[in-house]
């Protein structure tokens, strides 16, 4: 299983799982991730962006491997990739 760094956007937070979108994932749109996989001290709420090592070719949630979860740095407004100030993506 090949792991790649990917952005994980938290959509919903429950007591034991989060629902998230893995932006670069080919076959899965939204996945459930156990809260126990997220290191303590990382604040997680809807809209939080994380970075993790993920096997992007997983076809089912049961095949998904995700490790090394970290809080993503905030977008750089000067990199040409962030939306104009005051606007949001998605």
N, C-alpha and C positions, 0 to 999 in steps of 0.2 A: 504494500500500500504506500503510494507516494503522497507525502504531505506537502502542502504549499501554504504560504502565509496568505491569509484572507481576512477581509473585513466581515465582521459579524454584527449585524444591526439588531438590537433587542426590540422586539415588537410588543411583547407581553410578559409580565413576570408573575409567577405563581409561588406557592410555598416551596415546591420541590423541583419545579422545572421553569425554564423560560422558553418562550417561542421566539425564534429568531430567523432572520433572513441572512443567508450567506451569499454575499453579492456575486462572487465569481463562480458559485456552484452551478454545474451544467444541468443536472437532472432534478435537483430538489429546490423548490421555491422557499418553503418555510419548514423549519425543523424544530424539534423539541430537544433541549439540552438540559441535563440535570444540573441543578444549582450546585451540587457537590463538586462539579468539575471547575467551577469558577473560584479562583483563590479568594480567601477571606481578605477583606480590605478593599476589594474592587466594588464601588457602588454601582448597582445595576437597577435600572428603571427603563421604562419604555423610551426608546430613542437613544439609549446608550450605544456607543460604537466600541466594539472590542476588536482586537486582532488575535488570531489564533492560527495554529498549524492544522490544516484540514485536508482530508482527501477529497478533492473536488470532483472526482469521477464517481462518487457514490450514487447508486441508483435508488436506494431505499434508505430511510433513516437508520435502519438496523445496520447498514454497512458504513455509516458515517463514523469517521474517526476524527476526534478533535482534541488537541493538546495545546499546552503552552499558551493558555488564554491570558491576555493582558488588556488593560485599558488602552484604547487607541488615543493617540494625541489629537488635539483639536485640529480642525481643518485650518490650513494656512490661507488666509484671504488673499494673499499676493501670489499664489502659485498658478493662477489661471484655471484651476480645477474647481475651486469652491464657487457656489452660487453667489451672485452679487449680494452685497450687504442688505439684509432685510428680507431676502428671499430664501426659501427652503427647497431642497430637492425632494422629489417623490411625493 
